[in-house]
Amino acid sequence: MKYGKTVLLALAGAVSMLPLQNASAETLHVFMHSYDMNLWQAVFDKYEASHKGIDIKVTVGGNTSEQQAQYLNTQMSAKDSTLDIINLDVVRPAQFAAAKWIMPLNDDLDGGTKYLDRYLSAYSKANVIDGEVAALPSRADAMMLFYRKDLLKKYDIDPPKTWSELSADAKKIQKQEGGDLQGLSFQGAAIEGAVCTFLLPYWSTGHTLVDKDGKLTFDMDAAVDSLKLWKGFVDDGVAPKNVAEIATDDTRQDFQRGAAIFAVEWPYAWNHFQNDADTAVKDKVGIVALPAVEGGKSATCLGGWQWGVSAYSNHKKDAVELTKYLASREVSKYIAIHGSLLPTFEDLYTDADVTKAVPWFADLLPVVQSAHARPVTPRYNEVSNAIRTTVNAVLAGQTSPEQGASQMQARLQRILR
């Protein structure tokens, strides 16, 4: 991918750089998140090298799933044909398929829906909507607990199994270390990450948010306890007072500069912790499954990104071929080795090349396979908004956990009737 003159796209404070390509070649426009663009540029460059008639122009915008979805909602609602391939959060295919913004891929895949059998089952399920393949998996994801293994070793502390253990451990280390060291960083801003924040302890109790038919199964006590848990971290000084402003990459940056003992974060952060020039935690980071509530089981949130082909693309055939490549085992292995991004193929978790580059992947497959999916519904935007804005309000001290849980339940009942 050759970068020449650039076109700038302003999107909620984010800037996208769009390389202008050789006009004689067919140009495929890809929209994706702004994380790890050097990694993905190498992937696109390799495809271009083996497909001489194809140039790939990348639009990046927004550091959150919401910012990206906001832009795509505008583009797709206008039936804009500019974009050919779009990168979607795992919660989006149902919405985009229902709106007919992405084209069904059954006829372009060997075996139709059976084509997805090669992937981890969670992503096969997430991408088949009403019997149609809506998108193909890009990468897997599951939230983990990152911790400062040097600090835990210094104070003879084992990685916590419960949230209450984490709180006690963090306070002990904070007291000894002094300064402004955070005990725990997590996502409290009104973003998609806050949905997972709420659901982690909620799921840990054994309760679900919806049943297999998509009907609401909201448990009030579990919801109150979840909100109390997170607010308690703030009130006790374990989490920073401004946690209601903390987004996903804020957590990554805080932990990376050595400002936190524990962090609830996605695996993409590992590569930054180890390899970024400004990292203060290289070789000081441990990773374990998330803690459980007392009497509960560890529960994590299924994440991941998918590749969809715009229904309005003027280059559907070539877009489908590029999408299949981006969702291939070859690319999944490459981004695992070079970006610590979780593979969508089961065998890669024990692949020798992958585990040499990222040793902890070898123990991660059971965590990914047991991760909980957020509700699959065309109205997910509304579900997400009801949860994340409530979490944010509780953490900001604008409402109590009890009031927040009651408001959340009422809003979800109206959405998931």
C-alpha positions as CSV (number, residue, x, y, z in Angstrom):
1,M,0.0,0.0,0.0
2,K,1.7,3.2,-1.2
3,Y,0.9,6.3,0.7
4,G,1.0,9.4,-1.3
5,K,-1.3,12.4,-1.0
6,T,-3.7,12.0,1.9
7,V,-7.4,12.8,2.4
8,L,-8.4,13.6,6.0
9,L,-11.7,12.4,7.5
10,A,-12.7,14.0,10.8
11,L,-14.7,11.6,13.0
12,A,-15.5,12.4,16.6
13,G,-12.0,13.8,17.1
14,A,-10.3,11.0,15.2
15,V,-8.4,11.6,11.9
16,S,-8.4,9.1,9.1
17,M,-5.6,9.0,6.5
18,L,-6.8,7.8,3.1
19,P,-4.0,6.9,0.7
20,L,-4.7,7.9,-2.9
21,Q,-3.8,5.0,-5.3
22,N,-2.9,4.5,-8.9
23,A,-6.0,5.4,-10.9
24,S,-5.4,2.6,-13.4
25,A,-5.9,-0.1,-10.8
26,E,-9.2,-1.1,-9.1
27,T,-9.4,0.4,-5.7
28,L,-11.0,-1.3,-2.8
29,H,-12.0,0.9,0.1
30,V,-11.7,-0.7,3.6
31,F,-13.1,0.9,6.7
32,M,-11.6,-0.3,10.0
33,H,-10.7,0.7,13.6
34,S,-7.5,2.7,14.1
35,Y,-5.7,0.2,16.3
36,D,-2.6,-1.6,15.0
37,M,-2.6,0.0,11.6
38,N,1.0,-0.8,10.9
39,L,0.2,-4.4,11.4
40,W,-2.8,-4.3,9.1
41,Q,-0.9,-2.3,6.5
42,A,1.6,-5.1,6.2
43,V,-1.4,-7.5,5.5
44,F,-2.8,-5.2,2.9
45,D,0.6,-4.7,1.3
46,K,1.0,-8.5,0.9
47,Y,-2.3,-8.9,-0.8
48,E,-1.6,-6.0,-3.2
49,A,1.7,-7.6,-4.1
50,S,0.0,-10.8,-5.2
51,H,-3.0,-9.1,-6.8
52,K,-1.4,-6.5,-9.1
53,G,-4.7,-5.1,-10.3
54,I,-5.9,-4.2,-6.8
55,D,-5.1,-1.2,-4.7
56,I,-6.4,-0.9,-1.1
57,K,-7.4,2.4,0.3
58,V,-8.0,2.3,4.1
59,T,-10.2,4.6,6.1
60,V,-9.7,4.5,9.8
61,G,-11.8,6.4,12.3
62,G,-12.6,6.5,15.9
63,N,-11.0,4.6,18.8
64,T,-14.2,3.1,20.0
65,S,-16.8,0.8,18.6
66,E,-19.4,3.5,19.0
67,Q,-17.6,6.1,17.0
68,Q,-17.0,3.6,14.2
69,A,-20.6,2.5,14.2
70,Q,-21.8,6.1,14.2
71,Y,-19.9,6.8,11.1
72,L,-20.9,3.6,9.4
73,N,-24.6,4.1,10.3
74,T,-24.5,7.5,8.5
75,Q,-22.7,6.0,5.4
76,M,-24.9,2.9,5.1
77,S,-28.1,4.8,5.7
78,A,-27.2,7.0,2.8
79,K,-26.5,3.9,0.6
80,D,-23.0,5.3,0.1
81,S,-21.0,3.1,-2.3
82,T,-17.7,4.5,-1.3
83,L,-16.8,1.7,1.1
84,D,-16.4,-1.9,-0.1
85,I,-15.4,-3.7,3.1
86,I,-16.1,-2.8,6.7
87,N,-14.7,-4.0,9.9
88,L,-17.4,-4.7,12.4
89,D,-17.4,-5.3,16.2
90,V,-18.8,-8.8,17.0
91,V,-22.0,-7.2,18.2
92,R,-22.8,-5.5,14.9
93,P,-23.4,-8.2,12.2
94,A,-27.0,-8.8,13.3
95,Q,-27.8,-5.1,13.1
96,F,-26.1,-4.5,9.7
97,A,-27.7,-7.7,8.3
98,A,-31.2,-6.7,9.4
99,A,-30.7,-3.3,7.8
100,K,-29.4,-5.0,4.6
101,W,-26.2,-2.9,4.8
102,I,-23.9,-5.9,4.2
103,M,-24.4,-8.5,1.5
104,P,-25.0,-12.2,2.4
105,L,-22.0,-14.3,1.5
106,N,-23.5,-17.8,1.2
107,D,-23.2,-17.9,-2.6
108,D,-19.6,-16.8,-2.5
109,L,-18.4,-19.4,0.0
110,D,-17.7,-23.1,-0.5
111,G,-20.4,-24.9,1.4
112,G,-22.3,-21.7,2.4
113,T,-22.7,-21.6,6.2
114,K,-20.5,-24.7,6.5
115,Y,-17.6,-22.5,5.4
116,L,-17.6,-21.1,8.9
117,D,-17.0,-24.5,10.5
118,R,-13.3,-23.8,10.3
119,Y,-13.6,-21.0,12.8
120,L,-14.1,-21.0,16.6
121,S,-17.8,-21.7,17.2
122,A,-18.6,-18.4,18.9
123,Y,-17.6,-16.6,15.7
124,S,-19.5,-19.0,13.4
125,K,-22.6,-18.3,15.5
126,A,-22.1,-14.5,15.6
127,N,-21.8,-14.3,11.8
128,V,-24.7,-16.4,10.7
129,I,-27.9,-14.3,10.8
130,D,-31.2,-16.0,9.8
131,G,-29.3,-18.7,7.9
132,E,-27.1,-16.3,5.9
133,V,-23.4,-15.6,6.4
134,A,-23.3,-11.9,7.2
135,A,-19.6,-11.5,7.7
136,L,-16.3,-13.4,8.2
137,P,-14.2,-13.4,11.4
138,S,-11.2,-11.1,11.5
139,R,-9.9,-11.8,15.0
140,A,-11.1,-13.2,18.3
141,D,-11.0,-11.4,21.6
142,A,-11.8,-11.9,25.3
143,M,-11.1,-9.7,28.2
144,M,-8.3,-10.7,30.6
145,L,-6.8,-9.5,33.8
146,F,-3.3,-8.0,33.3
147,Y,-1.2,-7.6,36.4
148,R,2.3,-6.3,37.4
149,K,4.0,-9.6,38.1
150,D,7.0,-7.8,39.5
151,L,4.9,-6.0,42.1
152,L,3.0,-9.2,43.1
153,K,6.2,-11.1,43.4
154,K,7.7,-8.3,45.5
155,Y,4.9,-8.6,48.1
156,D,4.5,-12.3,47.8
157,I,1.0,-12.1,46.3
158,D,-0.6,-14.6,44.0
159,P,-2.8,-13.4,41.1
160,P,-6.3,-12.9,42.6
161,K,-9.1,-15.4,42.0
162,T,-11.9,-13.1,43.2
163,W,-12.7,-9.4,42.9
164,S,-12.5,-9.0,46.7
165,E,-9.0,-10.6,46.7
166,L,-8.0,-8.1,44.0
167,S,-9.2,-5.2,46.1
168,A,-7.3,-6.3,49.1
169,D,-4.1,-7.0,47.1
170,A,-4.3,-3.7,45.4
171,K,-4.7,-1.8,48.6
172,K,-1.8,-3.6,50.2
173,I,0.5,-2.7,47.3
174,Q,-0.8,0.8,47.0
175,K,-0.1,1.4,50.7
176,Q,3.5,0.2,50.4
177,E,4.4,1.8,47.0
178,G,2.7,5.1,47.7
179,G,2.4,7.8,45.1
180,D,-0.5,7.9,42.6
181,L,-0.3,4.2,41.8
182,Q,-3.8,2.9,40.6
183,G,-4.9,-0.4,42.0
184,L,-7.2,-1.2,39.1
185,S,-7.9,0.3,35.7
186,F,-11.1,-0.6,33.8
187,Q,-13.5,1.0,31.3
188,G,-16.0,3.3,32.9
189,A,-16.6,5.8,30.0
190,A,-19.9,5.5,28.3
191,I,-18.5,3.2,25.6
192,E,-19.0,-0.4,24.6
193,G,-16.3,-1.5,27.0
194,A,-18.6,-0.4,29.9
195,V,-21.1,-2.9,28.7
196,C,-18.5,-5.6,29.3
197,T,-17.6,-4.0,32.6
198,F,-21.1,-4.4,33.9
199,L,-21.5,-7.9,32.6
200,L,-18.3,-9.4,34.0
201,P,-19.4,-9.8,37.6
202,Y,-23.1,-10.1,36.5
203,W,-22.3,-13.2,34.5
204,S,-20.0,-14.5,37.2
205,T,-23.0,-15.0,39.4
206,G,-24.4,-17.4,36.9
207,H,-27.1,-15.2,35.6
208,T,-27.8,-14.3,32.0
209,L,-29.1,-11.1,30.4
210,V,-31.2,-12.8,27.7
211,D,-32.2,-16.4,27.0
212,K,-31.6,-18.3,23.8
213,D,-34.6,-16.7,22.2
214,G,-33.4,-13.2,23.0
215,K,-35.9,-12.6,25.8
216,L,-34.7,-10.5,28.7
217,T,-33.7,-12.5,31.8
218,F,-32.5,-9.5,33.8
219,D,-31.7,-10.3,37.5
220,M,-32.0,-7.2,39.7
221,D,-29.8,-8.4,42.6
222,A,-27.0,-9.4,40.3
223,A,-27.2,-6.1,38.5
224,V,-27.1,-4.1,41.7
225,D,-24.2,-6.1,43.0
226,S,-22.3,-5.6,39.8
227,L,-22.7,-1.8,39.9
228,K,-21.8,-1.8,43.6
229,L,-18.6,-3.7,42.9
230,W,-17.3,-1.2,40.4
231,K,-18.4,1.8,42.4
232,G,-16.8,0.3,45.5
233,F,-13.4,0.2,43.7
234,V,-13.7,3.9,43.1
235,D,-14.9,4.7,46.6
236,D,-12.1,2.7,48.2
237,G,-9.4,4.3,46.1
238,V,-8.6,1.1,44.2
239,A,-9.7,2.6,40.9
240,P,-9.1,6.3,39.9
241,K,-11.7,8.9,40.7
242,N,-12.0,9.7,37.0
243,V,-12.8,6.1,36.0
244,A,-16.0,7.4,34.4
245,E,-13.8,9.0,31.8
246,I,-11.6,6.0,31.1
247,A,-11.9,4.3,27.7
248,T,-10.3,1.1,26.5
249,D,-7.0,2.6,25.3
250,D,-6.8,4.9,28.3
251,T,-6.5,1.7,30.4
252,R,-3.8,0.4,28.1
253,Q,-1.9,3.6,28.3
254,D,-2.1,3.9,32.1
255,F,-0.9,0.4,32.6
256,Q,1.8,0.8,30.0
257,R,3.3,3.7,31.8
258,G,3.4,1.8,35.0
259,A,0.5,3.7,36.7
260,A,-1.6,0.6,37.6
261,I,-1.2,-2.7,39.3
262,F,-4.1,-4.5,37.7
263,A,-6.0,-3.8,34.4
264,V,-9.1,-5.3,32.8
265,E,-8.1,-5.2,29.1
266,W,-8.1,-6.9,25.8
267,P,-5.1,-9.0,24.6
268,Y,-4.1,-6.4,21.9
269,A,-2.5,-4.5,24.8
270,W,0.2,-7.2,25.3
271,N,2.1,-6.3,22.1
272,H,2.2,-2.6,23.2
273,F,3.3,-3.5,26.8
274,Q,6.2,-5.5,25.4
275,N,7.3,-3.6,22.3
276,D,6.3,0.1,22.3
277,A,9.2,2.4,22.7
278,D,7.7,4.2,25.7
279,T,6.6,1.1,27.7
280,A,7.6,1.0,31.3
281,V,6.3,-2.5,31.9
282,K,8.3,-4.7,29.4
283,D,8.7,-8.2,30.8
284,K,6.8,-7.1,34.0
285,V,3.3,-8.2,32.9
286,G,1.3,-11.3,33.8
287,I,-2.0,-12.3,32.4
288,V,-4.7,-14.5,34.0
289,A,-8.4,-15.1,33.7
290,L,-10.6,-12.5,35.2
291,P,-11.6,-12.8,38.9
292,A,-14.9,-14.1,40.0
293,V,-17.4,-12.8,42.5
294,E,-17.5,-14.6,45.8
295,G,-19.2,-18.0,45.2
296,G,-19.2,-17.5,41.4
297,K,-17.1,-18.5,38.4
298,S,-14.8,-16.4,36.3
299,A,-16.6,-14.9,33.3
300,T,-15.2,-12.9,30.5
301,C,-16.8,-10.9,27.6
302,L,-16.5,-12.2,24.1
303,G,-15.1,-9.6,21.7
304,G,-13.7,-9.7,18.2
305,W,-14.0,-8.1,14.8
306,Q,-15.5,-9.2,11.6
307,W,-15.2,-8.4,7.9
308,G,-18.4,-7.5,6.0
309,V,-18.9,-6.6,2.4
310,S,-21.0,-3.5,1.8
311,A,-24.3,-4.1,0.0
312,Y,-23.6,-0.9,-1.9
313,S,-20.1,-1.8,-3.1
314,N,-19.5,-1.5,-6.8
315,H,-16.7,-4.1,-6.5
316,K,-18.4,-6.9,-4.8
317,K,-16.5,-9.8,-6.4
318,D,-13.1,-8.4,-5.6
319,A,-14.3,-7.3,-2.2
320,V,-15.4,-10.8,-1.3
321,E,-12.0,-12.2,-2.4
322,L,-10.2,-9.7,-0.2
323,T,-12.5,-10.4,2.7
324,K,-11.9,-14.2,2.4
325,Y,-8.1,-13.5,2.5
326,L,-8.4,-11.2,5.5
327,A,-10.4,-13.9,7.3
328,S,-7.9,-16.6,6.4
329,R,-5.8,-18.8,8.6
330,E,-2.7,-17.2,7.1
331,V,-3.7,-13.8,8.2
332,S,-5.0,-15.0,11.6
333,K,-1.6,-16.5,12.3
334,Y,0.3,-13.4,11.1
335,I,-1.6,-11.0,13.3
336,A,-1.3,-13.4,16.3
337,I,2.5,-13.5,16.0
338,H,3.1,-9.9,15.2
339,G,0.2,-8.2,17.0
340,S,-0.8,-10.5,19.9
341,L,-4.3,-10.6,18.3
342,L,-6.3,-13.7,19.2
343,P,-6.7,-16.2,16.4
344,T,-10.1,-17.3,15.1
345,F,-8.7,-20.8,14.3
346,E,-8.5,-23.3,17.2
347,D,-5.3,-25.0,16.1
348,L,-3.3,-21.7,16.1
349,Y,-3.5,-21.5,19.9
350,T,-1.0,-24.4,20.1
351,D,0.8,-23.6,16.9
352,A,4.6,-23.6,17.6
353,D,5.3,-20.3,15.8
354,V,2.4,-18.6,17.6
355,T,3.3,-19.9,21.1
356,K,6.9,-19.0,20.5
357,A,5.9,-15.4,19.9
358,V,3.1,-15.2,22.4
359,P,3.6,-18.0,25.0
360,W,0.5,-17.3,27.0
361,F,-1.8,-18.0,24.0
362,A,-1.2,-21.7,24.8
363,D,-3.4,-21.4,27.9
364,L,-6.0,-19.0,26.4
365,L,-8.2,-21.3,24.3
366,P,-10.5,-22.4,27.1
367,V,-11.0,-18.8,28.2
368,V,-12.0,-17.8,24.7
369,Q,-14.2,-20.8,24.2
370,S,-16.1,-20.1,27.4
371,A,-16.4,-16.3,26.9
372,H,-20.0,-14.9,27.1
373,A,-21.5,-13.2,24.1
374,R,-23.4,-10.0,24.4
375,P,-27.0,-10.1,23.2
376,V,-27.4,-10.7,19.5
377,T,-30.2,-8.4,18.3
378,P,-30.8,-5.9,15.5
379,R,-31.5,-3.4,18.4
380,Y,-28.1,-3.9,20.0
381,N,-27.3,-0.2,19.8
382,E,-30.2,0.5,22.2
383,V,-29.2,-2.4,24.5
384,S,-25.7,-1.1,24.7
385,N,-26.7,2.5,25.3
386,A,-29.0,1.4,28.2
387,I,-26.2,-0.4,29.9
388,R,-23.1,1.8,29.3
389,T,-24.8,5.1,30.1
390,T,-26.1,3.6,33.4
391,V,-22.7,2.2,34.3
392,N,-21.1,5.6,33.5
393,A,-23.7,7.5,35.6
394,V,-23.1,5.2,38.6
395,L,-19.3,5.5,38.4
396,A,-19.6,9.3,38.1
397,G,-21.8,9.4,41.2
398,Q,-24.8,10.7,39.4
399,T,-27.0,7.8,40.5
400,S,-26.8,5.0,43.0
401,P,-26.3,1.3,42.0
402,E,-29.9,0.5,43.1
403,Q,-31.4,3.4,41.0
404,G,-29.1,2.5,38.1
405,A,-30.1,-1.1,38.0
406,S,-33.8,-0.2,38.2
407,Q,-33.4,2.3,35.3
408,M,-31.4,-0.2,33.3
409,Q,-34.0,-2.9,33.7
410,A,-36.8,-0.6,32.7
411,R,-35.0,0.5,29.5
412,L,-34.1,-3.0,28.6
413,Q,-37.7,-4.2,29.1
414,R,-38.8,-1.6,26.6
415,I,-36.2,-2.7,24.0
416,L,-36.3,-6.5,24.4
417,R,-40.1,-7.0,24.7
